Amino acid sequence: MSVKQLLCAENIKVLFGEQEVLNFEKFRLYEGDKVGLVGANGAGKTTLLRVLCGQLEPERGSVKMDCDPFYFKQFEETCDPFELDGKEIKTMGVREQIWQEQVSGGENTRIRLAQMFGSNKAVAFLDEPTANLDGKGRALLSERMTGMTTFVVVSHDRALMNKVCNKIVEISEGKLTEYSGNYDDYRHQKEEQVQRQWVEYEQYTSEKKRLMEVYFDKKSQAKNMAKKPKGMSYSEYKMRNFIGGHIPMDRALNMEKSAANVLKRIEHMEVKNKPREMPKIRPDFRLTCPPENPIVIRGEHITFGYDGKLLYDDASFVIKNKSKVAILGDNGAGKTTLLNLILTGNQVSVVPAAKIGYISQNMAEIDMEKTVLQNAKEVSIQKEDITRTVLARLLLTGRDMEKKAGELSGGERMKLAFAMLFVSDVNLLVLDEPTNYLDLPSIEALESLLKEYEGTLVFVSHDMEFVDNIATEKLLVSKGKVRTLA
């Protein structure tokens, strides 16, 4: 039984000004395909969605569609309540919110998801559907998407793609590469690719070295053949070679030709480039003079709220030195408020030796007129090579380091802000949704640095895979209390 083809995009080329965003031969979508689109920020994921659903006309190529798709945009106003299905409104938990003039970001996302699920369209194109959703919202979305037949989704949520996707398409330099399976399967296949590249590179360098040795050996032999032995007169040298039937220059010339043939073999070898490796060096944390207290943050009998809403009612908690603590809870529970109480010292005590590092929403700590490297060096207590390495580990290239910070994208500025924290004198990190604005490669790069971080970390995140990969402890904010999760 053949599977129905719903969409075929061929010879697609998209330009933004002079910049080529997409340039690929073919993308096909079949009934039953549950596709996750991945790629760096700016790679063209949203652009591809717009092309596939007919909202953007490419400079070249065609899109043939045998379906009526639903396009879930990343940023969009809430829809008309009268367009919504009553059952979906209830399922998504927004029965009251649909009539409110003002709704939160998470509530807006849920309302628009209710519209999508109630549309009964055969295909959905979803651009960051987990945006602003809390843990419950993400779990609900994941459950609902498992029941969908065909979709293409752009998401930074690896847990979502692991649960719902059966195919991953990577966008890089305008090209599309398809991988079977979910996100973990994609990562495994990428790792296998890198391992193959290492084998091919080592075979290439080994063979090139062997042939170079053969080449120099033949060149040396040719030189020696053309050389008259010491202590022998030139006439004796000529007579010896005449009697032996050899003309030394001919022998030397033949050896030179043999050497040249070896050199040609080297020149015609298929070059195998060395796979890219992330530098392993990390900052010297001792330079931050970290606290030695077993407990670095303590909150006792906290009672706090605002706008008539009591968020904390006689709540208490402690954070141990060198722990990595995730603050969890529903939207509106008071997670960010708890971080602010820690930062301000309001009803929360922090040991004197602790130096808190925090990234403000406007990233005011970054001087937009200075280069990336200048910004990092200005706050760094590390050697310059370590500062450069931290920037590189956060996927900021040598060219990026010479850019003015004002020229960076939002995600690149966020990575610079993280790098500045890692090389500064702070020894206690407080982070609110650190994966916001970051693409998946950058999230994984940040994870790598945070796993190695030797200080205390307190953070809020809705990305449960990020939480599970980083946190050594979890605190749940619920019903005015803070409790430790087992």
N, C-alpha and C positions, 0 to 999 in steps of 0.2 A: 504493500500500500504506500503510494507516494505521499510525501508531506507537502502541503500547500505552501507555495511561495507567496508571501504577502507584500514584499517590497524588494526592489532591486535598484540600487544606485550605481551608475557606471561612469567611469572617466570623470570623476568630480574634481573640480578645481575651484577654490575660493580664495580671493585676495582681499585684504583690507589695506587699501592704499597700494603700496608696493610690496607689502609683506604677504608672502604665501602662507595661508593658514592650513588649507587642506589640498592635497593632490594625491588621489588614490584611484585605483582602477575599478574596484568593485566592492560593494557591500550588499549582502543578501540577508533578508530576514524571513525565516520560515515560521509557520505556525508551531508553537511549542518552544520557540527560542526565548530564553530569559537572559538577556544580555546585559552585562555590566561594562560600562565605558570607563576606562582609566587612562590617566596621563597627567603630566605636569600641569600646573596652572598656566593658562595661555596656550595649551596644546591644541585647543579647538574642539573640546567636548561639547560645549553648549552650541557652538556653531554647527557641528555635525547634527545634533538633534534638530536644530532649526531647518537644516537642509532636508533631512529625512522626512520631517512632518510637513514640508511644503511652505514653511514660513520664510525661507531665505532661498532666493534663486542663485544658483552657482554661476560663476563666470563661464564654466564649461561643464558639460556632462548632463545626464538626465536621471530623474527619479521616477520609476514606475511603481505605482502603489495600487494594490488590490485590497484595500481596507480603508476604514474611516477611523483615523487615530485620535487619541486624546493627548494633548500636549500639556503636561504639568510644568509650568514655569517656576524658576527658582524664586523670583520676586514678582508678586502680583497681588492686587487688591482682592478682598473677599468677594465672592460671587453673590448674586441675588438670592436671598433665602427661598424665594418661590421656585427656584430652579433645582432645589435640593430634594433628594429622596428621603422621606421620613425615617425609613429603616436605617439608612446610612448615617443620618444625623445622630440617631440614638447610638449606633454602633461606635461611631467615632467620638462620642461623648461631648457633643457641642449643641445639644438641643436648646439650651438657654442662650449660648453665646451668639447664635446666628442672628438674634434680634438686637444685639448690643451695637451701639455706634462705635465703640472702641473695644478692640480685642487685642490680646497679646500676640506676639509672633507665633508662638506655639499653637494658640487657638486658631489663628488665621490659617496655618498649615493644615490643621485637622479639618477645618471647614472645607478647604479646597480639595483635600483628599476625599472627603465625603462626596463632593461633586464628581470626582473622577470615578470612584467606585460605583456610584449610582448611574453613571452615563452608559454603562453596558457596551462601551466601545471594544472592538476586538483587539486593538493594540494600544498600548500606552507608552509615551515617551516622557520619562520623569527626570527632571533636573533638580538634584539635591532635595528629595522629598523629606529627608529627616531634619532639615533646617529648623532650628528652634524647638524641636520636639524633645521632651524629657524621656526618661527611661521607659515609662509606661507607654508613651506615644510611639516610641521606636519599636517596642515589642509588639504593639497592636499593628503597626504598619507592616512589620516583618511577617506577622501571621496572615494578614490580608493579602500580601503580595505572593505568598506561597500558593494561594488559590487562583492567581491570575495565570492565563494561558501564555500570553506573549507580551513582552515589553522590552524596552531599552532604558536602562537607568544610569544616570550619572550620580555617584555618591562617594563621599569620603568615609562612609561607614562600612568598614570591612566586615563586621559581624552581619550586617544586612546582606551584603553581596555573597558571603559564605552560605547564608541560609537560603537565599532565593534565586541565585543565578546558576545557570548551567553552561554559560559561555562568557568569556571575557574578551573584549576587544580593546587593545592598547593603541592609543594615538601618539605617535612620535614623529616629529618633523613632517607632519602632514600625511604620513602613511598610516595604514591600519594593519595591525597584526592580530590574528585571531588565536585564542587559546581555549581548549575545551575544559569544562569544569567550572568550579567556583573560584573565589579570589585566592584561597590557599593553594588550589591546584595550579593556578596561574603563577603564583610565586615559586612553587616547586619547579614548574617547567622553566621559569626564568633562571633559577639557580642551576638547573641542569644545563641550560644553554651556556652559562658562565663557566661551568666545569668543562664543557666541551671546548669552549674557547681557550681555556688554560691548557688543555691537552694539545690542541692544534698549535697554540703559540709555542709551547715547549718543544714540540716536534719540529716546528719551523726553525726556531732558534738553534736547536741541536744540529739539524741538517745543514743550516747555513754556516755554522761554526766548523763542521767537518769539511764542507766544500772549500771554505776559506783556507783551512789548513792545507788541503790538497793543492789549492791555487798557489799559495806561497811556497810550498815545497817544490812544485814544478818550476816556478820562477827562479828559485834558488838553484835548481839543477841546471836550468838553461844558462844561468850566469856562470856556473862552474864549468860547463861544457865549452863555453866560448873562451875560457881563461887558460893561458899557457902555464903549465906547471913550473914552479920555482926551480931554478938551477938548470933548466933546459933552454937551449938556444932556440931562436925562432925557426931556423932551418931544420934543426932536429925535430921540433914540434910538427912542422909540416910533413917531414919525411915519415914520422911515426904514423900519422893519420892517413897518409897516402898508402903506405904499406898495409895498414889495417882496413883500408877501403872506406874510411869515414872522412867526411869533410866536417870539421868541428862547427863551422857556422851553420851548416845545414842541420846538424843534430840539435844545435841550440835553437835554431829557428823552429824546428818541429816541436821542441819542448815548449817554446813560447806559444805556439798555436794551441797546443794541448792545454796550457794554462788559460789562454783566452777562452777556449771552449768551456772550461770549468766556470769562468767568470760569467759567461753567457747563461749558463745553467742557473747561477745564483740570481742573475738579473731577471730571469723568467720565472723564478719561484713566485707562487702566490703569497703575497705578504699577509701575515697573520699578526694583527695588532695585539698588544698586551691588554688584557681586560682591565678596566678601571678598578682601582682599589681605593677604599676610603682610608685616609691616614688614621693610625691607631692611637697616636699620642693624645693625652688628655691633660687638663690643667692640674697644677700642683695645689691641691686643696689646702695644704698646711699654711699657705700664704694668707688665707682668709682669717687666721686665728680663730678657729671654730670653738664654740662653747663645749665644755666638758660635762655640763649638767646632764643627768639622765633624763630629766623632763625639761623641754625648752619652751613649751606653751601650755598654759593652764587657764581654764575658764571654770569658775565656780559660781553657782547660783545666778546664772545670767537670766535677766528678765529684760526683754527689749522688743519694741515694735514701732510702727509708725503708721500714720494715716488711720489711726483707730484700730489697727490690726496687730494683735499680739503674736509675734513670731517665735519668741523664746520665753518660756515660763519655768524659771528655776532650773535652767539647763546647766550641766557640767560636762567637762571633757578634759583630757590631757593628750598632748602629743609628745612622743618620746624622741630623744635625740637620734638623728640619722635615719628616722623612719620616713617612709613615703606614703602620705595619707591622702586618700581620695575622700572628698566630701560628697555624699550622694543624697538624693531626695527628689521629690516631684518639683515641677515648676512652681515657684511661689512659696516653697517651703522655708526659704531663708538661707540658702547655701552661700550666695554672694554676700549677703548681709553678714554671715559668720566670718567670711574672709575680711570684710571691712572692719569688723570688731577686732580681729587680730591685728590688722594694719594700724588701727588707731589706738589700740590698747584700751578700748572701752569695755570694761568688765572682764578683760582678758589680760593676763600677765605674760610677758615674754622675757626670757632671761637677758641680762644686760649685754652679754657677749654676742648675742645673736644680731646679725646685720641682715635685715630683710630686703630681698630683691623682688620687685613687683613691676609688671608691665602695665602702664596706664592705657586706657582706651585710645587716647589720642597720640600715644607713643611720644610724649613730649620730651622724653629723655634723648631722643634722636635729633641731631642737628642736621636739618635737611640740606644745608649748604655745604656740608663736609662730606667727604667720601665715606664709603662703607668702612674701609680700613681705618681711616682717621677717627671715625666714631668709636670703633672698637678699641683702638689704641688709647684713646683719651681716658677710658675708664679701666683699662686693663692693668692688673698687677702681675700679669704673666709675661714671659718673654715673647718677643714678636712672632717667633716661629710657632709657638703654641697658639697665639691669637689667630694667626693665619689658618692654622690647622682646624681650630674650632669653627671658623667661618666656612672652611671647605667641607667639614663634616656636616654642616647644615646646608650643603649644596649651593653655597655661594662661590662662584668661580673666581679665578684670578681677574677676569675682566669685570665681574660684578664688584670686586673689592675696590676698583678704581672709579666706579660710578659715584655720582653724588647721591646721597640717600633720597633726595627729592625725586630722583628718576626711577626709583624702585616701585614695583607693584606692592599692593597691600600685603601679600604673602611674603614677599622678599623683605619688606620692612619688619614684619613679625619675626622672621628668621634672624635678622640683624639684632633686633631687641633681645632675643634669646641668647645670641652669641655674646652680647654685651654683659648679660647677667653671668654667664658661665666664666668669663675671664675677669670679672670685677672682684671686689673684696667681699661680696655678700656671701653668707653661709646658710641662709634660710630662704628658700624660694616659696612664694605664694603666687599661684597661677590660677586665673579664672578662664576656663574654656581655652586652654592653650592650643588646641588643634583648629580653632576657628581660623579661617583664611588660608590654611595650609592644605596643599595637595597631598596625596597619599605618600609619594616618595619623601616629602618633607616631614610628614607625621612620623614615618618610620625612622628617619634620621634623628628627629627630636627624641623619639623613644630610646634610641641607642645611647644618646648622651645622658638622658635622665636615668637610665638603668645604671650607668657608671657614676652618677653624681654621688659624692660622698657626704653631702650635707643633708639637712632636713628639707623635705618637700611637702607642701600642703596644696592640694589642687582640687578644682571642680571641673568635671567633664561629663558630658553625656555619651561620649564614645566609650562604650563598655570594653571593647577590645583594648583600647589605650589604657583604661583603668586596670584591667586584669594584667596587662603586660608590665605596668609600672608599680602599682600600689603594693605596699607590704601590709597596710592596714586600711580599713574602710570605716568611715563614720557616717551613719545615717541620720539626717535631719528630718524629723517627723513629729507632728503634733506638739510642737514647742520644745521637744527634747532632742538631745544628741546621744546616740548610743553606738557602741562598737559592734560591727558585724563580725560574726565568726568566720 
